[in-house]
Amino acid sequence: MALEYMAGQFDHDNDAEKPNEKPKNHLSLVPSVSDFDELFDAVEEQWQDNALCAQTDPEAFFPEKGGSTREAKRICSGCEVKAECLEYALHNDERFGIWGGLSERERRRLKRGII
């Protein structure tokens, strides 16, 4: 019944004038691309809220060249979102820092299938 009501609200004569524009009372069960992208981005980054690194000193995860990565890797080892973090780093080609418990060099090796 509601679907029939909404369908009756369209002014089909105005639709022909602007073919790329949705009618104002457009009823759709499929989200628009922008709605989907916003939802995907929100879910994709939700893991960061649970990351242990967000509660610690960020300098440990971005050591100077030749600096120790031990502290960052220790924190990562107990993190519940370690896998999501590593997946994010690999997908976004993060080149600096410790992500998912791996250094830049270790992530490059993982991508090449060496690890």
Sequence and secondary structure as in RCSB ss.txt:
>XXXX:A:sequence
MALEYMAGQFDHDNDAEKPNEKPKNHLSLVPSVSDFDELFDAVEEQWQDNALCAQTDPEAFFPEKGGSTREAKRI
CSGCEVKAECLEYALHNDERFGIWGGLSERERRRLKRGII
>XXXX:A:secstr
 HHHHHHTT  HHHHHH TTS  TT   SS  HHHHHHHHHHHHTGGGGG GGGGS GGGGS  TT   HHHHHH
HHT TTHHHHHHHHHHTT  SS BTTB HHHHHHHHHT  
